[in-house]
Amino acid sequence: MILVFLALVLVLCIAQRNVTYTKQERILSLLEEEAFTAPLGEQEAECLLVSDGSDNGTKGAEMMGEILDQMRVPWEGCQVEEFAGKDLDSYEKLVFSADYLGPLSDSLLSVIDWVKDGGSLMLLYPPEDDWGFRSLYSLLGIARLDGERAYVEQIHFTENFMMGGEGKEYGITDAYESSLNVTLTADCRVYLDSGGEASAPLLWRREAGEGIVVVDNLNFLDKAYRGFHSAAYTLLDKAEAWPVINGSTFYIDDFPSPVPGGDGGRIREDYDMDIADFYTQIWWPDIYNLGEQYGIRYTGLVIEQYSDQVEVPFERNMDTQRYEYFGNLLLDAGGELGFHGYNHMPLCLANFSYQGMFDSYRQWASYEDMRAGLQELNDFCREVFPEEEFAVYVPPSNILSEEGRQMLARDFPQIRAVASVYLPGSLAFEQEFEVAEDGIIDTPRVISGYILDDYMRLAAVSELNFHFVNSHFQHPDDVLDVDRGADLGWEELYRRISDYTEWLYTSAPSIRNLTGSELAAAVQQYDYLDVKRTLTDTALELELGGFGTEAWLMIRINEGTPGSVTGGELTQMAEGLYLLRADEAHVVIELQK
């Protein structure tokens, strides 16, 4: 029996040693700037964004400004006291981000006339019920205000107007008395409400004369809700268009890496095996098969050691068997490897404070030591995976100092993308999807882990509809951490990530599966893109500046249906929502009644 066991071990070792990979072509590659057409130049503002300077008004205006910029909508901003001097006929759309409308004084009468003559008005969040707001009741379709504000605990889709929304409700983790309890007139079309028997309308649209009003009654102004507010803005016209990324990327941090010691508690209890065997026999086969089912091509982020060493010399990890086994399987399935770190120490020097939140983390002894550590990882990876290009860096615990970022750009030019996080967090290096000034492309991860709570799912549907992107990361040792769901057991955690991927690819079957560097190439093409819209009674015409080899845009058609398309191809994603693949810099979409 002992001989048979040793023979099986030998066969397994040989099998792992013999796992190889074939280098595969990337779907997308980064382009030189000369490959893009010239930008369109400055356009006249079509939207006026008005704030009253209150905390909410300022926060809302800042958020809406980011949304408009990323949708490539030319806009101007002003304070309430400046509004009376504005010529509304110079704008097509007007957005109020204000607690009180009373200070607008007699200007509200001109707003009502302007809307009825063909303008579009949006309230970004519900104002206080002062006389200024009450003077707009009729215009906004409010029959009456029904008492105190509603305590909103979920977003319920009454219309299938956003991807991933049909028949769904999304819980709100930071619920409060946020939204107006109102009874609306019959000519209002409600797209979102709070669900339940006494539901409050959260988003509605009404035609007023020749114009349109949209009331965004959600009143959550955090980054995770951008997709809902951008969707509200797209209801302001007969048709709207905005650029998107079109990419789904799944990262695996700390993979490949040394395996933690011990039996993992719940792992031993459920599977009667240690962590190393669990990773090999249970976790990786499940994750690998999930990728096979949906065409996911994972991006693994390599850790060479789990030491706390922060100064030279850095010892080479000579135990490469598991790196070769897991890494080669991931690469052969079309995946990609990037850098996470020589160890799990973020790229931070002595002047960086962890604020008592990461007791095990140490600052690097010097800039030279920090660079040498990453150089050792680079040398190790190139030795183990000689055909790979390592173009993606993910900071440990999503922490990256200014000096660390400068080092990546200056000393490691092969790193073209940094993937930290999209949503704010303690000490987190927060990013937008963009080409940064240092030339590195920021490709933030939006959601993480296996628990995928209400906040994560809400952020996921928001970003699916704003940037048409999914960006998720996980760690093998998530199954060992109680805070990340270890007590639920792997079977439940795997069910949750499986449910999420089923939702994603059912909601957005046209989304492209990309590796980390391919997502960077998609972000590059998205970030360089300019859009000029010309809307007539019969067509939506788009002029695209900064056009590379491709462009993707979302098209909202609120009145009628699309007819023939020249210069691209449309795919329907939800009711009135279409994905446009633009093959040329000039696209015309016929609009049919």
C-alpha positions as CSV (number, residue, x, y, z in Angstrom):
1,M,0.0,0.0,0.0
2,I,2.9,2.3,0.8
3,L,4.5,1.6,-2.6
4,V,1.2,2.3,-4.4
5,F,0.8,5.6,-2.5
6,L,4.3,6.7,-3.3
7,A,3.7,5.8,-7.0
8,L,0.6,7.9,-7.1
9,V,2.4,10.8,-5.5
10,L,5.2,10.4,-8.1
11,V,2.6,10.3,-11.0
12,L,0.9,13.5,-9.6
13,C,4.3,15.3,-9.4
14,I,5.2,14.3,-12.9
15,A,1.8,15.4,-14.2
16,Q,2.1,18.8,-12.5
17,R,5.6,19.2,-13.9
18,N,4.4,18.4,-17.4
19,V,1.5,20.9,-17.5
20,T,2.5,23.3,-20.2
21,Y,0.8,26.2,-22.0
22,T,0.7,27.5,-25.5
23,K,1.1,31.3,-25.8
24,Q,-2.2,32.7,-27.1
25,E,-2.9,35.9,-29.0
26,R,-4.6,38.7,-27.2
27,I,-8.1,39.9,-28.4
28,L,-7.0,43.5,-27.9
29,S,-3.7,45.2,-27.7
30,L,-2.7,48.7,-26.6
31,L,-2.2,51.2,-29.4
32,E,0.2,54.0,-29.9
33,E,-1.4,57.5,-29.8
34,E,-0.9,57.9,-33.6
35,A,-3.3,55.1,-34.2
36,F,-6.2,57.2,-33.0
37,T,-8.0,59.9,-35.0
38,A,-7.8,63.5,-33.9
39,P,-10.2,64.6,-31.0
40,L,-13.2,66.6,-31.9
41,G,-12.3,69.7,-30.0
42,E,-14.5,71.7,-27.7
43,Q,-18.3,71.6,-28.1
44,E,-20.9,74.0,-26.9
45,A,-22.4,73.0,-23.6
46,E,-25.8,71.2,-24.0
47,C,-26.4,70.7,-20.2
48,L,-26.4,73.3,-17.4
49,L,-25.8,71.8,-13.9
50,V,-27.0,74.0,-11.1
51,S,-26.0,73.5,-7.4
52,D,-26.9,75.4,-4.3
53,G,-23.6,74.9,-2.5
54,S,-25.2,72.7,0.3
55,D,-23.3,69.5,1.3
56,N,-25.7,67.4,-0.8
57,G,-25.8,69.9,-3.6
58,T,-22.1,70.0,-3.9
59,K,-21.7,66.3,-3.6
60,G,-24.4,65.7,-6.2
61,A,-22.9,68.3,-8.6
62,E,-19.4,66.7,-8.3
63,M,-20.8,63.2,-8.9
64,M,-23.0,64.4,-11.8
65,G,-20.1,66.3,-13.3
66,E,-18.0,63.1,-13.4
67,I,-21.0,61.2,-15.0
68,L,-21.4,63.9,-17.7
69,D,-17.7,63.9,-18.4
70,Q,-17.5,60.2,-18.8
71,M,-20.6,60.2,-21.0
72,R,-18.9,62.9,-23.1
73,V,-21.7,65.3,-22.5
74,P,-20.5,69.0,-22.9
75,W,-21.8,70.9,-19.8
76,E,-21.4,74.0,-17.7
77,G,-22.0,74.4,-14.0
78,C,-23.3,77.3,-11.9
79,Q,-24.5,78.1,-8.5
80,V,-28.1,79.0,-7.7
81,E,-27.3,82.7,-7.3
82,E,-25.8,82.7,-10.8
83,F,-28.8,81.0,-12.5
84,A,-30.9,84.1,-13.2
85,G,-28.2,85.4,-15.5
86,K,-28.2,82.2,-17.7
87,D,-29.9,82.1,-21.1
88,L,-31.8,78.8,-20.9
89,D,-32.3,78.8,-24.7
90,S,-28.5,78.1,-24.9
91,Y,-29.0,74.7,-23.3
92,E,-30.9,71.5,-24.1
93,K,-30.9,70.1,-20.6
94,L,-31.0,71.4,-17.1
95,V,-30.0,69.5,-14.0
96,F,-30.7,70.7,-10.5
97,S,-28.5,69.5,-7.6
98,A,-30.0,71.5,-4.8
99,D,-31.6,71.2,-1.3
100,Y,-33.8,74.3,-1.8
101,L,-35.3,75.6,-5.0
102,G,-36.9,78.7,-3.3
103,P,-33.8,80.8,-3.9
104,L,-34.3,80.5,-7.6
105,S,-37.1,82.9,-7.2
106,D,-38.9,84.0,-10.3
107,S,-36.5,82.0,-12.5
108,L,-38.7,79.0,-11.9
109,L,-41.4,80.5,-14.0
110,S,-39.0,80.8,-16.9
111,V,-37.9,77.1,-16.3
112,I,-41.5,76.0,-16.6
113,D,-41.9,77.9,-19.9
114,W,-38.6,76.6,-21.2
115,V,-39.5,73.0,-20.5
116,K,-42.9,73.3,-22.2
117,D,-41.2,74.8,-25.2
118,G,-38.9,71.8,-25.6
119,G,-36.3,71.8,-22.8
120,S,-35.4,68.9,-20.5
121,L,-35.3,69.2,-16.8
122,M,-33.9,66.7,-14.3
123,L,-33.9,66.8,-10.5
124,L,-30.8,64.8,-9.4
125,Y,-32.2,64.3,-5.9
126,P,-35.4,65.3,-4.1
127,P,-35.2,68.8,-2.7
128,E,-36.8,70.1,0.5
129,D,-40.5,70.9,0.2
130,D,-40.2,74.7,0.0
131,W,-42.3,77.0,-2.0
132,G,-40.0,76.8,-5.0
133,F,-40.3,73.0,-5.2
134,R,-44.1,73.2,-4.7
135,S,-44.3,75.6,-7.6
136,L,-43.0,72.8,-9.8
137,Y,-45.4,70.0,-8.6
138,S,-47.6,70.3,-11.7
139,L,-44.6,70.3,-14.1
140,L,-43.0,67.3,-12.3
141,G,-46.2,65.2,-12.2
142,I,-46.6,65.3,-8.4
143,A,-50.3,65.1,-7.4
144,R,-49.5,65.4,-3.7
145,L,-46.8,64.8,-1.1
146,D,-47.7,62.0,1.2
147,G,-46.1,62.7,4.6
148,E,-42.6,61.9,5.8
149,R,-39.8,60.7,3.5
150,A,-39.7,57.0,2.7
151,Y,-37.1,54.7,4.3
152,V,-35.8,53.0,1.2
153,E,-34.3,49.6,1.7
154,Q,-34.3,48.4,-1.9
155,I,-34.4,49.4,-5.5
156,H,-37.2,47.6,-7.5
157,F,-37.3,47.7,-11.3
158,T,-40.7,48.4,-12.6
159,E,-39.4,48.7,-16.2
160,N,-36.8,46.6,-18.0
161,F,-34.8,49.7,-19.0
162,M,-31.4,48.7,-17.5
163,M,-29.4,45.5,-18.0
164,G,-29.7,43.1,-15.1
165,G,-32.8,44.8,-13.8
166,E,-35.7,42.8,-15.1
167,G,-37.6,41.2,-12.3
168,K,-34.9,42.1,-9.8
169,E,-34.7,44.0,-6.5
170,Y,-31.4,45.3,-5.1
171,G,-31.0,45.8,-1.4
172,I,-29.6,49.0,0.0
173,T,-27.2,48.5,2.9
174,D,-27.1,52.1,4.1
175,A,-30.9,52.8,4.0
176,Y,-32.3,56.0,5.5
177,E,-35.3,58.3,5.0
178,S,-34.1,59.3,1.6
179,S,-36.9,59.7,-0.9
180,L,-40.1,61.6,-1.2
181,N,-43.4,59.8,-0.6
182,V,-45.5,61.1,-3.5
183,T,-48.6,60.3,-5.4
184,L,-47.9,60.9,-9.2
185,T,-50.2,61.9,-11.9
186,A,-51.3,59.2,-14.4
187,D,-49.0,60.5,-17.2
188,C,-45.8,59.8,-15.3
189,R,-43.8,56.7,-16.3
190,V,-42.1,55.1,-13.2
191,Y,-38.9,53.1,-13.9
192,L,-37.8,52.4,-10.3
193,D,-39.6,52.2,-7.0
194,S,-38.8,51.0,-3.5
195,G,-40.9,47.9,-3.7
196,G,-43.5,46.5,-1.3
197,E,-47.1,47.6,-0.8
198,A,-46.4,51.2,0.1
199,S,-43.6,51.7,-2.4
200,A,-42.2,55.1,-3.2
201,P,-41.4,56.0,-6.8
202,L,-37.6,56.4,-7.2
203,L,-37.3,57.4,-10.8
204,W,-40.0,58.8,-13.1
205,R,-40.3,60.6,-16.5
206,R,-43.0,62.9,-17.7
207,E,-43.6,64.7,-21.0
208,A,-44.5,68.3,-20.3
209,G,-45.7,70.2,-23.4
210,E,-42.8,69.8,-25.9
211,G,-40.3,69.0,-23.2
212,I,-39.4,66.3,-20.7
213,V,-38.9,66.2,-16.9
214,V,-37.1,63.4,-15.0
215,V,-37.1,63.1,-11.3
216,D,-34.3,61.1,-9.7
217,N,-35.9,60.4,-6.3
218,L,-33.3,57.8,-5.2
219,N,-31.1,60.3,-3.2
220,F,-28.0,58.1,-2.9
221,L,-25.1,60.1,-4.2
222,D,-22.2,57.7,-3.8
223,K,-20.0,56.3,-6.5
224,A,-21.7,52.9,-6.4
225,Y,-25.0,54.5,-7.7
226,R,-23.5,56.3,-10.7
227,G,-25.2,53.9,-13.2
228,F,-28.6,54.7,-11.8
229,H,-28.1,58.5,-12.1
230,S,-26.6,58.2,-15.6
231,A,-29.6,56.1,-16.6
232,A,-31.9,58.8,-15.3
233,Y,-30.0,61.4,-17.5
234,T,-30.5,59.2,-20.6
235,L,-34.2,59.6,-20.2
236,L,-34.1,63.3,-21.0
237,D,-34.2,63.1,-24.7
238,K,-35.7,61.2,-27.6
239,A,-32.4,59.3,-27.9
240,E,-29.0,59.4,-26.1
241,A,-25.5,57.8,-26.8
242,W,-22.5,57.4,-24.5
243,P,-19.2,55.5,-24.9
244,V,-18.6,52.3,-22.9
245,I,-15.8,49.9,-22.3
246,N,-17.5,46.5,-23.0
247,G,-15.3,44.2,-20.9
248,S,-15.6,41.6,-18.2
249,T,-12.5,40.7,-16.3
250,F,-12.0,38.4,-13.3
251,Y,-8.8,38.7,-11.3
252,I,-7.3,36.2,-8.9
253,D,-5.0,37.9,-6.4
254,D,-2.2,35.9,-4.7
255,F,-2.3,33.3,-7.4
256,P,0.0,31.6,-8.0
257,S,1.6,32.1,-4.6
258,P,3.0,30.0,-1.7
259,V,0.2,28.0,0.0
260,P,-0.6,29.0,3.6
261,G,0.1,26.4,6.2
262,G,-2.4,24.6,8.4
263,D,-5.7,22.7,7.7
264,G,-7.9,25.8,7.4
265,G,-10.5,24.8,10.0
266,R,-13.7,24.5,8.0
267,I,-11.7,23.0,5.1
268,R,-10.5,20.1,7.2
269,E,-14.0,19.7,8.6
270,D,-15.8,19.7,5.2
271,Y,-13.2,17.9,3.0
272,D,-10.8,16.1,5.4
273,M,-7.8,17.6,3.6
274,D,-5.2,20.4,4.2
275,I,-5.2,23.7,2.4
276,A,-2.7,22.7,-0.3
277,D,-4.8,19.7,-1.3
278,F,-8.0,21.7,-1.1
279,Y,-6.6,24.3,-3.5
280,T,-5.5,21.6,-5.9
281,Q,-8.4,19.2,-5.8
282,I,-11.5,21.4,-5.0
283,W,-11.0,25.2,-5.2
284,W,-9.1,25.4,-8.5
285,P,-11.1,22.8,-10.4
286,D,-14.3,24.6,-9.4
287,I,-13.0,28.0,-10.4
288,Y,-11.4,26.7,-13.6
289,N,-14.6,24.9,-14.6
290,L,-16.6,28.1,-13.9
291,G,-14.3,29.9,-16.3
292,E,-14.8,27.3,-18.9
293,Q,-18.5,27.5,-18.6
294,Y,-18.7,31.2,-19.3
295,G,-15.5,31.8,-21.3
296,I,-13.8,33.7,-18.5
297,R,-10.0,34.1,-19.0
298,Y,-8.6,34.8,-15.5
299,T,-5.8,37.2,-14.7
300,G,-3.7,35.7,-11.9
301,L,-1.5,38.0,-9.8
302,V,1.8,36.5,-8.6
303,I,3.2,36.6,-5.1
304,E,6.7,35.1,-4.8
305,Q,7.0,35.0,-1.0
306,Y,4.9,35.7,2.1
307,S,7.8,37.1,4.1
308,D,7.9,40.6,5.6
309,Q,11.4,41.4,4.1
310,V,11.6,45.0,2.9
311,E,15.3,45.4,2.2
312,V,17.9,43.6,0.0
313,P,19.0,40.9,-0.5
314,F,15.8,39.2,-1.6
315,E,15.9,35.4,-1.6
316,R,14.6,33.6,-4.7
317,N,11.8,31.1,-4.2
318,M,13.1,27.9,-5.6
319,D,9.9,25.9,-5.1
320,T,8.2,26.5,-8.4
321,Q,6.2,23.3,-8.9
322,R,2.8,24.8,-7.9
323,Y,3.5,28.0,-9.8
324,E,4.1,26.0,-13.0
325,Y,1.1,23.8,-12.4
326,F,-1.5,26.5,-11.6
327,G,0.0,29.2,-13.8
328,N,0.4,27.0,-16.9
329,L,-3.2,25.8,-16.5
330,L,-4.5,29.4,-16.3
331,L,-2.4,30.5,-19.2
332,D,-3.4,27.6,-21.4
333,A,-7.0,28.5,-20.8
334,G,-6.3,31.9,-22.4
335,G,-5.6,33.7,-19.1
336,E,-2.9,36.1,-18.1
337,L,-0.4,36.6,-15.3
338,G,0.5,39.9,-13.7
339,F,2.4,41.2,-10.7
340,H,1.1,41.4,-7.1
341,G,4.4,41.7,-5.3
342,Y,7.6,40.0,-4.2
343,N,5.7,39.7,-0.9
344,H,2.5,41.2,0.3
345,M,4.0,44.5,1.4
346,P,2.4,47.4,-0.5
347,L,4.8,49.8,-2.4
348,C,5.1,52.3,0.5
349,L,8.0,54.0,2.1
350,A,8.6,55.3,5.7
351,N,6.6,58.4,5.1
352,F,3.4,56.4,4.5
353,S,1.1,55.7,7.5
354,Y,-1.1,52.6,7.7
355,Q,-3.1,54.4,10.4
356,G,-3.0,51.3,12.7
357,M,-5.1,49.3,10.3
358,F,-2.5,46.8,9.0
359,D,-0.2,45.7,11.9
360,S,1.6,43.1,9.8
361,Y,2.6,45.5,7.0
362,R,6.0,47.2,6.9
363,Q,7.2,50.1,4.9
364,W,10.1,49.5,2.4
365,A,13.5,50.5,3.7
366,S,14.2,52.7,0.7
367,Y,13.1,53.5,-2.8
368,E,15.9,51.3,-4.1
369,D,14.8,48.3,-1.9
370,M,11.2,48.7,-3.1
371,R,12.4,48.7,-6.7
372,A,14.7,45.7,-6.1
373,G,11.8,43.7,-4.5
374,L,9.7,44.2,-7.6
375,Q,12.6,43.5,-9.9
376,E,13.1,40.2,-8.1
377,L,9.5,39.3,-8.7
378,N,10.0,40.2,-12.4
379,D,13.1,38.0,-12.7
380,F,11.3,35.1,-10.9
381,C,8.2,35.3,-13.1
382,R,10.3,35.5,-16.3
383,E,12.2,32.4,-15.2
384,V,9.1,30.4,-14.5
385,F,7.0,31.7,-17.4
386,P,9.5,32.8,-20.0
387,E,7.0,33.5,-22.8
388,E,4.7,35.7,-20.7
389,E,4.5,39.5,-20.8
390,F,3.6,40.9,-17.4
391,A,1.7,44.1,-18.1
392,V,-0.7,44.3,-15.1
393,Y,0.1,45.3,-11.5
394,V,-2.4,44.9,-8.6
395,P,-1.3,46.6,-5.3
396,P,-1.5,44.3,-2.2
397,S,-4.6,45.2,-0.2
398,N,-5.2,47.9,-2.9
399,I,-2.7,50.2,-1.2
400,L,-0.3,52.1,-3.4
401,S,1.7,55.2,-2.4
402,E,2.6,58.1,-4.7
403,E,6.2,57.0,-4.7
404,G,5.2,53.4,-5.6
405,R,3.1,54.6,-8.5
406,Q,6.0,56.7,-9.8
407,M,8.3,53.8,-9.5
408,L,6.0,51.6,-11.6
409,A,5.8,54.2,-14.4
410,R,9.5,55.1,-14.3
411,D,11.3,51.8,-13.7
412,F,8.9,49.1,-15.0
413,P,7.7,50.3,-18.5
414,Q,6.3,46.8,-19.3
415,I,3.5,47.5,-16.7
416,R,0.8,49.2,-18.7
417,A,-2.1,48.8,-16.3
418,V,-2.7,49.2,-12.5
419,A,-5.8,47.5,-11.2
420,S,-6.7,48.8,-7.8
421,V,-10.3,49.6,-6.8
422,Y,-13.1,51.7,-8.1
423,L,-15.0,52.3,-4.9
424,P,-13.5,54.3,-2.0
425,G,-12.2,52.5,1.0
426,S,-9.8,52.9,3.9
427,L,-6.3,53.6,2.5
428,A,-7.4,52.3,-0.9
429,F,-5.9,53.6,-4.1
430,E,-9.1,54.7,-5.7
431,Q,-9.3,54.9,-9.5
432,E,-11.4,55.8,-12.5
433,F,-11.3,54.0,-15.8
434,E,-8.8,56.1,-17.7
435,V,-5.4,56.6,-19.2
436,A,-3.5,58.4,-16.4
437,E,-1.1,61.3,-16.9
438,D,1.9,59.0,-16.3
439,G,0.8,56.8,-19.2
440,I,-0.3,53.9,-17.1
441,I,-3.9,52.8,-17.7
442,D,-6.1,52.7,-14.6
443,T,-8.4,49.6,-14.7
444,P,-10.1,49.5,-11.2
445,R,-11.8,46.4,-9.9
446,V,-15.4,47.2,-8.9
447,I,-16.4,44.2,-6.7
448,S,-14.7,41.4,-4.9
449,G,-14.9,38.1,-3.0
450,Y,-17.5,35.3,-2.8
451,I,-20.0,36.8,-0.4
452,L,-21.3,39.3,-3.0
453,D,-23.6,41.1,-0.6
454,D,-26.3,43.7,-1.5
455,Y,-23.8,46.5,-1.9
456,M,-21.6,44.5,-4.2
457,R,-24.5,43.5,-6.4
458,L,-25.9,47.0,-6.6
459,A,-22.5,48.3,-7.6
460,A,-22.2,45.6,-10.2
461,V,-25.5,46.4,-11.9
462,S,-24.6,50.1,-11.7
463,E,-21.3,49.7,-13.5
464,L,-22.7,47.3,-16.0
465,N,-25.0,50.0,-17.2
466,F,-22.7,53.0,-16.8
467,H,-19.4,51.7,-18.3
468,F,-20.7,48.3,-19.5
469,V,-17.9,46.7,-17.4
470,N,-17.6,43.8,-14.9
471,S,-14.4,43.8,-12.9
472,H,-14.2,41.3,-10.0
473,F,-11.4,40.0,-7.9
474,Q,-11.0,37.0,-5.5
475,H,-8.3,35.4,-3.5
476,P,-7.8,31.6,-2.9
477,D,-7.6,32.3,0.8
478,D,-11.0,34.0,0.9
479,V,-12.2,30.6,1.9
480,L,-10.0,30.8,5.0
481,D,-11.0,34.2,6.3
482,V,-14.1,34.6,8.4
483,D,-14.6,38.2,7.4
484,R,-14.7,37.0,3.7
485,G,-17.2,34.2,4.3
486,A,-15.1,31.2,5.5
487,D,-17.8,30.1,8.0
488,L,-20.3,29.8,5.1
489,G,-18.2,27.0,3.7
490,W,-16.8,26.6,0.1
491,E,-20.0,25.0,-1.2
492,E,-22.1,28.1,-0.3
493,L,-19.4,30.5,-1.5
494,Y,-19.1,28.7,-4.8
495,R,-22.9,28.8,-5.2
496,R,-22.8,32.6,-4.7
497,I,-20.0,33.3,-7.3
498,S,-21.8,30.9,-9.7
499,D,-25.1,32.8,-9.2
500,Y,-23.3,36.0,-9.9
501,T,-21.7,34.8,-13.1
502,E,-25.0,33.4,-14.3
503,W,-26.7,36.8,-13.6
504,L,-23.9,38.7,-15.4
505,Y,-23.8,36.6,-18.6
506,T,-27.6,36.3,-18.7
507,S,-28.0,40.1,-18.3
508,A,-25.2,41.0,-20.7
509,P,-24.5,38.1,-23.1
510,S,-22.7,40.5,-25.4
511,I,-20.1,41.6,-22.9
512,R,-16.5,40.5,-23.9
513,N,-14.4,38.3,-21.7
514,L,-11.0,40.1,-21.4
515,T,-7.8,39.6,-19.5
516,G,-6.3,42.4,-17.5
517,S,-4.1,43.8,-20.3
518,E,-7.0,43.4,-22.8
519,L,-9.2,45.4,-20.4
520,A,-6.5,48.1,-20.4
521,A,-6.6,48.2,-24.2
522,A,-10.4,48.5,-24.0
523,V,-10.2,51.3,-21.5
524,Q,-7.6,53.1,-23.7
525,Q,-10.0,53.1,-26.7
526,Y,-12.9,54.2,-24.4
527,D,-10.9,57.0,-22.8
528,Y,-9.7,58.5,-26.0
529,L,-13.2,58.5,-27.6
530,D,-15.0,61.8,-28.1
531,V,-18.7,61.9,-29.2
532,K,-20.7,64.6,-31.0
533,R,-24.4,63.9,-31.2
534,T,-26.8,65.3,-33.7
535,L,-30.5,64.3,-33.1
536,T,-33.2,65.0,-35.6
537,D,-36.8,63.7,-35.9
538,T,-35.6,60.8,-38.1
539,A,-32.0,59.9,-37.0
540,L,-29.3,60.0,-34.4
541,E,-26.0,60.9,-36.0
542,L,-22.7,60.4,-34.2
543,E,-19.3,61.8,-35.0
544,L,-16.5,60.1,-33.1
545,G,-13.1,61.7,-32.4
546,G,-10.2,59.8,-30.9
547,F,-11.4,56.7,-32.8
548,G,-9.0,53.7,-32.8
549,T,-9.7,50.3,-34.2
550,E,-13.1,50.1,-32.6
551,A,-15.6,51.9,-30.4
552,W,-18.5,50.8,-28.3
553,L,-21.4,53.0,-27.2
554,M,-24.7,52.5,-25.4
555,I,-27.7,53.9,-27.2
556,R,-30.9,54.8,-25.4
557,I,-34.0,55.3,-27.5
558,N,-36.9,56.6,-25.6
559,E,-39.3,57.3,-28.4
560,G,-39.6,54.9,-31.3
561,T,-37.3,52.1,-32.4
562,P,-34.0,52.0,-34.3
563,G,-34.1,51.4,-38.1
564,S,-31.1,51.0,-40.4
565,V,-27.6,51.7,-39.1
566,T,-24.7,52.9,-41.1
567,G,-21.1,52.7,-39.7
568,G,-21.9,50.2,-37.0
569,E,-24.2,47.5,-35.6
570,L,-26.8,47.5,-32.8
571,T,-27.6,44.8,-30.3
572,Q,-30.6,45.2,-28.0
573,M,-29.6,44.9,-24.3
574,A,-32.9,46.0,-22.6
575,E,-36.1,47.8,-23.4
576,G,-35.0,50.9,-25.4
577,L,-31.3,50.2,-24.6
578,Y,-28.8,49.0,-27.4
579,L,-25.1,48.3,-27.6
580,L,-23.5,49.9,-30.6
581,R,-20.3,48.5,-32.2
582,A,-19.0,51.5,-34.2
583,D,-16.9,50.4,-37.1
584,E,-16.4,53.9,-38.5
585,A,-16.0,57.4,-37.0
586,H,-19.3,58.4,-38.5
587,V,-22.5,56.5,-37.5
588,V,-26.1,57.2,-38.4
589,I,-28.9,55.4,-36.7
590,E,-32.3,55.8,-38.3
591,L,-35.2,56.4,-35.8
592,Q,-38.6,55.0,-36.6
593,K,-41.8,55.9,-34.9
